[in-house]
Amino acid sequence: MSKSELWLRIYGPKIHYLNRILEGHEYLGVLTTIDAKEGIGRIRTTPDLFDDLVSLLEHLPFEVTYTLDRESLLSIE
C-alpha cells in the first residue's frame, strides 16, 4: 500500500480547521472532503512527507481517526 494517501474521519466542523493547519504547514498534504456530514476525508501527500503528516495528525487538539484505505475507515465506528 502506498504511503501517499490517508483516509480520515473527523468531527465535521473541524475539517475546515484541519485544512488550514495543513496549509500553514506548507501543504504537508491536500485535504479533500468526501462526506462532510460523516466527517470523512482524504489527505494526499508525498511518501517523503507521510511520516510528518501522521505525526501532525497525532498531535492535533481534537480527535482524528485515520487509515490507509477507505474500506478500513468505514468499518471503524
N, C-alpha and C positions, 0 to 999 in steps of 0.2 A: 504494500500500500504506500502511496506517495505521501511524503511529508510536505505537501504544499496546500493542503486544504483541511479545515476543521469545520465540523458542523456543531452548532451550539443551540442551547435552549437557555433563554434569559427572560427575566421579567420584562414584559413588553415595553413599558416606558423607558427602560434602561438601554434599549437598542440604540437610540439616538446618542445617548451619553457615551456608550462604548465606541460608536463610530467616531466621535470627537476625540476620544482618547487615542484611538488608532491614528487619526490624522496628526495629533500632537506628537506622536512618536514616529514622525516621518513616514507615515503609511506603512507601518510594520505589517499590515495586512489590509485587504479590501473587504469590507463587510457588505454582504448582500442580505437583505431581509427577505426571507422566504414566506413566512407567515407571521405577521405582526401580532395577531390575536393570540397565537400559541407561543409566541416568543421564539420562533425557530429562525435561525440564520446560518449563513455560511461565510467563513473568512478564508480568503485565498491569500497565500503568502508564497515566499520562495523557500526552498529547502534550507538555505543557509540562515534564514530568519525564523524558522519554525520553532526552535527551542526558546528563542526570545519571546515569541508570541505566547507560547504556553506559559512561560514564567509570568508574563504580564497578566494573563487571564487568572492565574492562581493568586495574584496579589491585589485583585480588584476589591473595592469595599462592598461589593454585592456578589451574590451567587451566580455563577455561570457554569452550566454543565456542558461539557464538550466531548466529542469523539471524532474519530477519523472518517466515519461513514454515516450516512443519513439513516440507514436501517437500524443501526445500533442506537442512535439517538432517539428514534421513535419508540424503541422498546423500553427506554428509561422513563419512568414516571416521576 
